[in-house]
Amino acid sequence: MTAFLYYLKEEFHFIKKQAGLILLLFVGIPFLTVWFAGAYATDYVYHIPIAVLDEDNSELSRSIIEHFDKNERFQVTHHVYTRQELQNILDTKEAYMGLYIPPDLNENVLSGQTTQVLILTNGANVIIGNNAYASAATIVQTVSAGASIKIISVKGSLPQISATNMALPFQFTDRMLYDPQMTYMNYLIYGFVAVFFQQLLLSGLATLILRNPQETVKEHTLRRLGAKITAAAGCLILTGSLAILWLHKGMHVVLTGNVFLALALSILFAIAISCPAILLTAITKDKTKFSQISYMLSLPTFLTCGYVWPADQMPFLLKGLIKITWPLIYYARTFDEILVKNLPLKSVLPNAMHLIIYSAIFMPISIYVWKKRFGEPKETALSIAETNSIEGIDIYE
């Protein structure tokens, strides 16, 4: 323990002299969190510009348009007079949604004939498209139900309540758990923090591990590597915790779960992700090459970790390969759900055990490969140096 604490102090002493490492370990997560959070500061998509083509120009059609204009999701920015004009506005992205009301809409409704209101959404942008369609469908259905109630009430000479019951024999009620407003900030930001933690830890470990590899191989290898992992992970967990506190207090991101459970899972993940870090430093033996590989892996590991797309919807073989090779799949979504959904320990335990098993298997393999790569005998290294020196003399003479 004394040796470990000595090496840990040595790592912190090295870190405080390196401006790049200080930025990486102490500024990285807060800076990236503020930056990414800024992109989702509006909580959810609203004031989507829409274009309207009203060929009916009736009280009913004007009521539909008014409902759209009063809804916070939409803003009627264009009134057009031809279908081609409506198409052009959508193509040029002057509006992200089009509303087409056909002629004789009101007349057809009064006579009991089926008619349709067409909603044109921009499918090229799934976020805007999904939000626009869901809200627009609700508005049209609401107005349609209101029109049906009015017709039944007038034609059947029924009281309003009876007409309502006939037009709407049953209604849906819903309750959105955890994030009622369906904000993108709550959905994405903790996943981003998990990836920031992964990538910055990989970079920080590369610098620390490659600092004195021969000395680390020579004696107390496990303690030296443990001190490097503890120093880098400790700094990032501290600054990551501050970033999450800022998200909760400053940006009102949901934080209802057990922070200490999230912290424990983060420690297990830090140990697990150190395995590929040690292995990659052994393979590359170079900080630049290591960085190139690790940052190349950042996007695919995030996309396939089960955060932005459910893991159970991925191909079986791909999911199996990811679970074997990269530990983020056991961390990112669970970390988010601990903080947002307040997952209990028994729900977190399976993924925690997977992280422990991953570390137990890959840590010995990684250290073995690392020691083989950096454990060249002195004589061999000396002879290589002498050969290079002799060759250099021959060339310059």
MARLODO-477424 format. One line per 3 residues: number of its first residue (from 0); their letters; for each residue x negated, y negated, z negated of C-alpha. Coordinates in Angstrom, 1 decimal. Each point is the difference from the previous one (the first is absolute). Example, Ala and Ser with C-alpha at 12.3 -4.5 7.8 and 13.67 -1.06 7.14 Angstrom:
# MARLODO-477424
0 = as = -12.3:4.5:-7.8  -1.4:-3.4:0.7
END
This chain:
# MARLODO-477424
0 = mta = 0.0:0.0:0.0  -2.9:-2.4:-0.8  -1.5:0.7:3.4
3 = fly = 3.4:-0.6:1.7  0.5:-3.4:-1.8  -3.6:-1.0:1.0
6 = ylk = 0.7:0.8:3.6  3.4:-1.8:-0.1  -1.7:-3.1:-1.4
9 = eef = -2.6:0.3:2.7  2.8:0.0:2.7  1.7:-3.0:-1.4
12 = hfi = -3.4:-1.8:-0.2  -0.4:0.8:3.7  3.5:-1.1:0.9
15 = kkq = -0.3:-3.5:-1.6  -3.1:-0.7:2.1  1.8:0.8:3.3
18 = agl = 2.4:-2.7:1.3  1.5:2.4:2.5  0.8:2.6:-2.6
21 = ill = 1.5:-2.7:-2.3  2.3:-1.1:2.8  0.9:3.6:0.9
24 = lfv = 0.7:1.2:-3.5  1.4:-3.1:-1.8  1.5:-2.1:2.8
27 = gip = 1.0:2.6:2.6  3.3:1.4:-1.3  1.4:-3.4:-1.4
30 = flt = -0.9:-1.7:3.3  1.5:2.6:2.3  3.1:0.3:-2.2
33 = vwf = 0.6:-3.7:0.1  -0.6:0.0:3.8  2.3:2.9:0.7
36 = aga = 2.6:-1.1:-2.4  0.2:-3.4:1.8  1.2:1.8:3.1
39 = yat = 3.0:1.4:-1.9  0.6:-3.1:-2.2  3.5:-0.4:1.5
42 = dyv = 1.1:3.3:-1.5  2.0:1.2:2.9  0.9:-1.0:3.6
45 = yhi = 2.5:-2.8:0.3  1.1:-2.8:2.4  -0.5:2.3:2.9
48 = pia = 0.8:-2.1:3.1  2.9:1.3:2.1  1.5:-0.9:3.3
51 = vld = 3.8:0.2:0.5  2.0:0.6:3.2  3.7:-0.6:-0.8
54 = edn = 2.2:0.9:3.0  3.2:0.1:-2.0  -0.1:-3.4:-1.8
57 = sel = 2.8:1.0:-2.3  0.6:-0.5:-3.7  -1.3:3.5:-0.7
60 = srs = -3.2:-0.4:2.1  -0.7:-3.3:-1.8  0.5:1.7:-3.3
63 = iie = -2.5:2.6:0.9  -2.6:-2.6:1.0  0.7:-2.0:-3.2
66 = hfd = -0.7:3.1:-2.1  -3.3:0.5:1.7  -1.0:-3.6:-0.4
69 = kne = 0.9:-0.1:-3.7  -2.0:3.2:-0.7  -3.4:-0.7:-1.4
72 = rfq = -1.5:2.7:2.3  0.9:-1.8:3.1  -0.1:-3.4:1.6
75 = vth = 2.0:-0.7:3.2  -2.5:-1.9:2.1  1.3:0.5:3.5
78 = hvy = 3.5:-0.1:1.6  -0.3:1.3:3.5  2.5:0.3:2.9
81 = trq = -1.2:2.9:2.1  -1.3:3.5:-0.6  -3.2:-0.8:1.9
84 = elq = -0.7:-2.9:-2.2  0.5:2.2:-3.1  -2.4:2.5:1.4
87 = nil = -2.6:-2.6:0.8  0.1:-1.5:-3.5  -0.6:3.5:-1.5
90 = dtk = -2.8:0.8:2.4  -1.8:-3.2:-0.8  0.5:0.5:-3.8
93 = eay = 1.7:-3.3:-0.4  2.5:2.1:-1.9  -0.4:3.5:-1.6
96 = mgl = 3.6:1.0:0.3  2.9:-0.5:2.4  3.7:0.1:-0.7
99 = yip = 2.3:0.6:2.9  3.8:-0.5:-0.5  1.9:1.2:3.0
102 = pdl = 3.0:-1.8:1.6  3.5:0.8:-1.3  -1.4:1.3:-3.3
105 = nen = 2.8:-1.7:-2.1  2.7:1.1:2.5  -1.2:3.6:0.0
108 = vls = -0.1:0.1:-3.8  3.5:-1.4:-0.3  1.3:2.6:2.5
111 = gqt = -1.7:2.9:-1.7  -2.5:0.7:2.7  -3.5:1.1:-0.7
114 = tqv = -2.7:-2.7:0.7  -3.6:-0.4:-0.9  -2.4:-2.8:-1.2
117 = lil = -3.5:0.7:1.3  -3.0:-0.6:-2.3  -3.4:-0.2:1.8
120 = tng = -3.0:0.3:-2.2  -3.7:-0.2:0.6  -1.1:3.7:-0.4
123 = anv = -3.7:-1.0:0.7  -0.2:-1.3:-3.6  1.4:2.7:-2.3
126 = iig = 0.1:-2.2:-3.1  2.0:-2.8:1.7  2.1:2.5:2.1
129 = nna = 1.0:2.1:-3.0  0.9:-2.9:-2.2  1.9:-1.8:2.7
132 = yas = 2.0:3.1:1.0  0.9:1.1:-3.5  1.2:-3.5:-1.0
135 = aat = 1.8:-0.7:3.3  1.9:3.4:-0.1  1.2:-0.9:-3.5
138 = ivq = 1.3:-3.4:1.2  1.8:1.4:3.0  1.6:2.8:-2.0
141 = tvs = 1.1:-2.5:-2.7  1.6:-2.3:2.6  1.6:3.0:1.8
144 = aga = 1.5:1.3:-3.3  1.3:-3.5:-0.7  1.6:-0.2:3.4
147 = sik = 1.7:3.4:-0.5  1.4:-1.0:-3.3  1.4:-3.2:1.4
150 = iis = 1.7:1.8:3.0  1.5:2.8:-2.2  1.2:-2.6:-2.5
153 = vkg = 1.7:-2.1:2.7  1.4:2.8:2.2  1.1:2.2:-2.8
156 = slp = 1.3:-2.8:-2.2  -2.0:1.6:-2.8  -1.5:-1.6:-3.1
159 = qis = -3.7:-0.8:0.3  -1.0:2.7:-2.5  1.9:2.7:2.0
162 = atn = -1.5:-1.1:3.3  -3.4:0.1:-1.6  0.5:3.5:-1.2
165 = mal = 1.2:1.2:3.4  -2.9:-1.7:1.9  -2.6:1.2:-2.5
168 = pfq = 1.2:3.3:-1.5  -3.4:0.3:-1.7  -3.0:-2.2:-0.5
171 = ftd = -3.7:0.6:-0.5  -1.7:-1.3:-3.1  -3.8:0.1:-0.3
174 = rml = -2.6:-0.6:-2.6  -3.6:-0.5:1.2  -2.4:1.2:-2.7
177 = ydp = -3.3:-1.6:-1.0  0.0:-2.6:2.8  3.5:-1.3:0.7
180 = qmt = -1.1:-2.6:2.5  -2.2:2.4:1.9  -2.9:-2.4:0.0
183 = ymn = -3.1:0.9:2.0  -2.2:-1.4:-2.8  1.3:2.6:-2.5
186 = yli = -0.2:2.7:2.6  -3.6:-0.6:1.3  -2.1:-2.0:-2.4
189 = ygf = -0.9:2.7:-2.5  -1.0:2.3:2.9  -2.3:-2.7:1.3
192 = vav = -1.6:-0.3:-3.5  -0.6:3.7:0.0  -1.8:-0.2:3.4
195 = ffq = -1.9:-3.1:-1.1  -1.2:2.0:-3.0  -1.0:2.9:2.2
198 = qll = -1.9:-2.0:2.6  -1.8:-2.3:-2.5  -1.0:2.9:-2.2
201 = lsg = -1.4:1.9:3.0  -2.1:-3.1:1.0  -1.1:-0.7:-3.6
204 = lat = -1.0:3.6:-0.5  -2.0:0.1:3.2  -2.1:-2.9:-1.2
207 = lil = -0.6:1.4:-3.4  -0.6:3.6:1.0  -2.5:-1.0:2.8
210 = rnp = -1.9:-2.3:-2.3  -2.3:2.5:-1.6  0.8:3.5:1.4
213 = qet = -3.4:1.6:-0.7  0.1:-1.0:-3.6  3.5:1.3:-0.4
216 = vke = -0.9:3.3:1.5  -3.1:0.3:-2.2  1.7:-0.2:-3.4
219 = htl = 3.4:-0.3:-1.6  1.8:0.2:3.3  3.5:0.4:-1.5
222 = rrl = -0.4:-2.8:-2.5  -1.5:-2.4:2.5  2.8:0.7:2.5
225 = gak = 2.6:-0.2:-2.8  -1.3:-3.4:-1.0  0.2:-1.2:3.6
228 = ita = 3.6:1.2:0.4  1.0:-1.4:-3.4  -1.5:-3.4:0.7
231 = aag = 1.6:-0.4:3.4  3.4:1.5:-1.0  0.1:-1.9:-3.3
234 = cli = -0.5:-3.4:1.7  2.6:0.7:2.7  2.6:1.4:-2.5
237 = ltg = -0.4:-3.1:-2.1  0.4:-2.4:2.9  2.8:2.1:1.5
240 = sla = 1.9:-0.1:-3.3  -0.3:-3.8:0.1  1.3:-0.1:3.6
243 = ilw = 3.0:2.2:-0.9  0.7:-2.3:-3.0  0.0:-3.0:2.4
246 = lhk = 2.3:1.8:2.4  2.5:0.6:-2.8  -0.2:-3.4:-1.6
249 = gmh = -0.7:-2.2:3.0  1.8:1.8:2.8  2.7:1.8:-2.1
252 = vvl = -0.9:3.4:1.3  1.7:2.8:-1.8  -2.1:1.4:-2.9
255 = tgn = 2.1:2.2:-2.3  -2.3:3.1:-0.4  -2.6:1.2:-2.3
258 = vfl = -3.2:-2.0:0.8  -2.2:2.4:-2.0  1.3:3.0:2.0
261 = ala = -0.9:-1.9:3.2  -3.4:-0.8:-1.5  -0.6:3.7:-0.8
264 = lsi = 0.9:1.1:3.5  -2.3:-2.7:1.4  -2.9:1.4:-2.0
267 = lfa = 0.7:3.5:1.3  0.1:-1.4:3.6  -3.2:-1.9:-0.5
270 = iai = -1.8:3.2:-0.9  1.6:1.8:2.9  -0.8:-2.6:2.6
273 = scp = -3.6:0.0:-1.2  -0.4:3.5:1.5  0.3:-1.1:3.6
276 = ail = -2.0:-3.1:-0.9  -2.9:2.1:-1.2  0.3:2.3:3.0
279 = lta = 0.1:-2.8:2.5  -3.1:-1.7:-1.5  -1.8:3.4:0.2
282 = itk = 1.0:0.4:3.7  -0.8:-3.5:1.1  -2.8:-1.0:-2.4
285 = dkt = 0.8:-3.6:1.1  2.3:-2.6:-1.4  1.0:-1.5:3.4
288 = kfs = 1.0:3.4:1.5  1.8:0.9:-3.2  2.0:-3.2:0.2
291 = qis = 0.9:0.5:3.6  1.4:3.5:-0.7  1.8:-1.0:-3.2
294 = yml = 1.7:-3.0:1.6  0.9:2.1:3.0  1.8:2.4:-2.4
297 = slp = 1.9:-2.7:-1.8  2.9:-0.3:2.4  0.6:3.7:0.7
300 = tfl = -0.3:1.0:-3.6  2.6:-2.7:-1.0  2.4:1.0:2.8
303 = tcg = -0.2:3.7:-0.9  0.0:-0.3:-3.8  3.8:0.2:-0.2
306 = yvw = 0.5:-3.7:-0.8  1.3:-1.6:3.2  1.4:3.3:1.3
309 = pad = 1.2:2.9:-2.1  -2.6:2.8:-0.2  2.7:2.7:0.3
312 = qmp = 0.9:-1.4:3.4  -3.6:0.5:1.4  -1.0:3.1:1.9
315 = fll = -0.8:2.8:-2.4  -3.6:0.5:1.2  -0.8:-3.7:-0.1
318 = kgl = 1.3:-0.3:-3.5  -1.9:3.0:-1.1  -3.2:-1.3:1.5
321 = iki = 0.4:-3.4:-1.7  0.7:1.6:-3.4  -3.2:2.0:0.3
324 = twp = -2.3:-2.8:1.2  1.2:-3.3:-1.5  1.5:-0.8:-3.4
327 = liy = 1.9:-3.2:0.8  3.1:2.1:0.7  0.1:1.0:-3.7
330 = yar = -0.4:-3.6:-1.2  1.5:-2.9:2.1  3.7:0.9:-0.1
333 = tfd = -0.1:1.3:-3.6  -1.8:-3.1:-1.2  2.7:-2.1:1.6
336 = eil = 2.9:2.0:-1.4  -1.5:0.0:-3.5  0.1:-3.8:0.0
339 = vkn = 3.3:-0.5:1.8  2.1:3.0:-1.0  -1.6:0.7:-3.4
342 = lpl = -0.8:3.7:0.9  -0.5:2.1:-3.2  -3.1:2.0:-0.6
345 = ksv = 1.6:3.3:1.1  0.6:-1.5:3.4  -3.5:-1.3:0.4
348 = lpn = -1.7:3.1:-1.4  0.0:2.1:3.3  -1.9:-2.7:1.9
351 = amh = -2.3:-0.6:-3.0  -0.8:3.7:0.0  -0.7:-0.1:3.8
354 = lii = -2.5:-2.9:-0.5  -1.7:2.0:-2.8  -0.2:3.2:2.2
357 = ysa = -1.2:-2.1:3.0  -2.8:-1.5:-2.2  -0.9:3.4:-1.5
360 = ifm = -0.5:1.5:3.4  -1.6:-2.8:2.0  -2.1:-1.7:-2.7
363 = pis = -2.5:3.0:-0.3  -0.1:0.4:3.8  -0.6:-3.8:0.5
366 = iyv = -2.7:-0.1:-2.6  -1.7:3.1:1.4  -0.1:-1.4:3.5
369 = wkk = -1.1:-3.4:-1.3  -2.9:1.6:-2.0  -1.1:2.0:3.0
372 = rfg = 0.0:-3.1:2.3  -1.9:-2.2:-2.5  -2.1:2.6:-1.7
375 = epk = -2.9:0.2:2.4  -3.3:1.0:-1.7  -2.5:-2.7:-0.5
378 = eta = -2.5:1.7:2.2  2.3:0.1:3.0  1.0:-3.7:-0.4
381 = lsi = -3.7:-0.9:-0.4  -1.1:1.9:3.1  2.8:-1.7:2.1
384 = aet = -1.2:-3.4:-1.2  -3.6:0.9:0.8  1.0:1.2:3.5
387 = nsi = 1.9:-3.2:0.7  -3.0:-2.0:-1.3  -2.4:1.8:2.3
390 = egi = 2.3:-0.2:3.0  0.3:-3.7:-0.7  -3.8:-0.5:-0.1
393 = diy = -0.4:2.0:3.3  2.6:-2.2:1.7  -1.4:-3.3:-1.1
396 = e = -3.6:0.9:0.7
END
